[in-house]
Amino acid sequence: MIITDTHTHLYSEAFDDDRGEVIQNALDSGVERFFIPAIDSTYTDAMLDLESKYPKNIFLMMGLHPTHVKENYKEELAHVEQLLSERNFYAVGEIGIDLYWDKTFLEQQQEAFVHQIQLAKKYKLPIVIHSRESFDEIFEILEKEKSEDLYGIFHCFTGTLEQAHKAISYNMKLGIGGVATFKNGKIDQFLNEIDLKHIVLETDSPYLAPVPYRGKRNESSYIIKVLEKLSSIYGLSMEEIAAITTKNSKDIFDI
């Protein structure tokens, strides 16, 4: 059984004391592929170092996270553009709009999102979308930018069934993680109405640990709990869920 974690921040400071052990635990659990989203230029070296140590398992993205769109966002976008021109990445991400923490830079977040969508099209890459309290703003931009060559993943999808269908209509898979195991997560109530061909698995570790680890540091090995939940929701074996969602990730990331 091959499991794919399509979104994990393994370079995070939260893993500085035991990163190797965390990765080995995941490998032992059957997680063989880790897709690593970018945040900003300060993490680039750590991401490249991670890839060099686990070249068969680590797959990097490049992008500017919306919560890190600040006064210097144009410099950060230039960094993204430079890296994309110099080497191979598997997606432009994570990118999008986040209005949960701060709305000060909404206009700049929108500009950065559009710019990075266009970079994804230029380099024929998928996008990985971060959307927090910003579905309307995200959909407004996707409506303008939609095309056959725009596709990707709605990372950490926590919207409604209607929003799920809308996201899928823009050639997006839904990234499903620990929230699916929460009592108040809500998405578990309608996921069985979404065809599995639209689903990929993720942890977003070290964040959003699934039950029974909720509130603790998340790890890629905990994706097993997400797999168990989806197995229950869809009435399929964990092996079947893993096979379908891994195939979906291969289709998105072209590996």
Residue pairs with C-beta under 8 A, 6 or more apart in sequence:
1 30
1 238
1 239
1 242
1 243
2 30
2 32
2 33
2 242
2 243
2 246
3 29
3 30
3 31
3 32
3 33
3 201
3 223
3 224
3 227
3 242
3 245
3 246
4 31
4 32
4 33
4 35
4 200
4 201
4 245
4 246
4 249
5 26
5 31
5 33
5 34
5 35
5 201
5 202
5 203
5 205
5 220
5 223
6 35
6 128
6 153
6 155
6 175
6 200
6 201
6 202
6 249
6 252
6 253
7 35
7 37
7 94
7 128
7 153
7 155
7 156
7 175
7 177
7 202
7 203
7 204
8 34
8 35
8 36
8 202
8 203
8 204
8 205
8 220
9 36
9 37
9 39
9 204
9 205
9 206
9 207
10 19
10 22
10 23
10 34
10 36
10 50
10 58
10 205
10 220
11 36
11 43
11 46
11 47
11 49
11 50
12 205
12 206
14 206
14 217
15 22
15 206
22 219
22 220
22 221
23 34
23 54
23 57
23 220
25 219
25 220
25 221
26 34
26 219
26 220
26 221
26 223
27 57
28 221
29 220
29 221
29 223
29 224
30 224
30 242
31 220
31 221
31 223
32 57
33 57
33 59
33 246
33 249
33 255
34 54
34 57
34 58
34 59
34 220
35 59
35 60
35 61
35 90
35 91
35 128
35 249
35 253
36 47
36 50
36 51
36 58
36 59
36 60
36 61
37 61
37 63
37 65
37 91
37 93
37 94
37 128
37 155
38 44
38 47
38 60
38 61
38 62
38 63
38 64
38 65
38 80
38 93
38 94
39 64
39 65
39 68
39 94
40 64
40 65
40 68
40 76
40 79
41 76
41 79
44 79
44 83
47 60
48 60
50 58
51 58
51 59
51 60
59 90
59 253
59 255
60 89
60 90
61 89
61 90
61 91
61 92
61 93
61 94
61 128
62 80
62 83
62 84
62 89
62 91
62 92
62 93
63 80
63 91
63 92
63 93
63 94
63 95
63 116
63 127
63 128
64 73
64 76
64 77
64 79
64 80
64 95
64 112
64 116
65 94
65 95
65 130
66 95
66 96
66 97
66 98
66 109
66 112
66 113
66 130
67 98
67 101
67 102
68 76
69 76
69 105
69 108
69 109
69 112
70 105
70 108
73 105
73 108
73 111
73 112
77 112
77 115
77 116
80 92
80 116
80 119
81 119
83 89
84 92
84 119
84 123
84 125
89 123
89 125
90 125
90 126
90 253
90 254
90 255
91 120
91 125
91 126
91 127
91 128
91 152
91 153
91 252
91 253
92 116
92 117
92 119
92 120
92 123
92 125
92 126
92 127
92 128
93 126
93 127
93 128
93 129
93 130
93 152
93 153
93 155
94 128
94 129
94 130
94 155
95 112
95 113
95 116
95 117
95 127
95 128
95 129
95 130
96 109
96 113
96 129
96 130
96 131
96 134
96 138
97 106
97 109
97 110
97 113
97 130
97 131
97 132
97 134
97 137
97 138
97 141
98 109
98 130
98 131
98 132
98 133
98 134
99 106
99 132
99 133
99 134
99 137
100 132
100 133
106 137
110 137
110 141
113 138
113 141
114 141
114 144
114 145
116 127
117 127
117 141
117 145
117 150
118 145
119 125
120 126
120 127
120 150
120 152
121 147
121 149
121 150
124 149
126 151
126 152
126 153
126 252
126 253
127 150
127 151
127 152
127 153
128 152
128 153
128 155
128 175
129 138
129 152
129 153
129 154
129 155
129 172
130 155
130 156
131 138
131 154
131 155
131 159
135 159
135 163
139 166
139 170
142 150
142 170
143 170
146 170
146 171
148 171
150 170
150 171
151 171
151 172
151 252
152 171
152 172
152 173
152 252
153 172
153 173
153 174
153 175
153 200
153 252
154 167
154 172
154 173
154 174
154 175
155 175
155 202
155 204
156 175
156 177
156 179
156 202
156 204
156 208
157 164
157 167
157 174
157 175
157 176
157 187
158 179
158 185
158 186
158 187
159 167
159 187
160 186
160 190
161 190
161 193
161 194
164 174
164 187
164 190
164 194
165 194
167 174
168 174
168 194
168 198
173 198
173 199
173 200
173 248
173 252
174 194
174 198
174 199
174 200
175 200
175 201
175 202
176 187
176 191
176 199
176 200
176 201
176 202
176 226
176 230
177 201
177 202
177 203
177 204
177 208
177 210
177 223
177 226
178 203
178 204
178 208
178 209
178 210
178 211
178 214
178 218
178 222
178 225
178 226
179 185
179 187
179 208
180 187
180 188
180 191
180 210
180 226
180 229
180 230
180 233
181 188
181 210
181 211
181 214
181 225
181 226
181 229
182 210
182 211
182 214
183 211
188 229
188 233
191 199
191 230
191 233
191 234
192 233
192 234
196 234
196 236
196 241
196 244
196 245
196 248
197 244
197 248
198 248
199 230
199 244
199 245
199 248
200 245
200 248
200 249
200 252
201 223
201 226
201 227
201 230
201 241
201 242
201 245
201 249
202 223
202 226
203 209
203 210
203 218
203 219
203 220
203 222
203 223
203 226
204 218
205 217
205 218
205 219
205 220
205 222
206 217
206 218
206 219
207 218
208 218
209 215
209 216
209 217
209 218
209 219
209 222
210 218
210 222
210 225
210 226
210 229
211 225
212 225
213 222
213 225
224 238
227 238
227 241
227 242
228 238
230 236
230 241
230 245
231 237
231 238
231 240
231 241
234 241
249 255
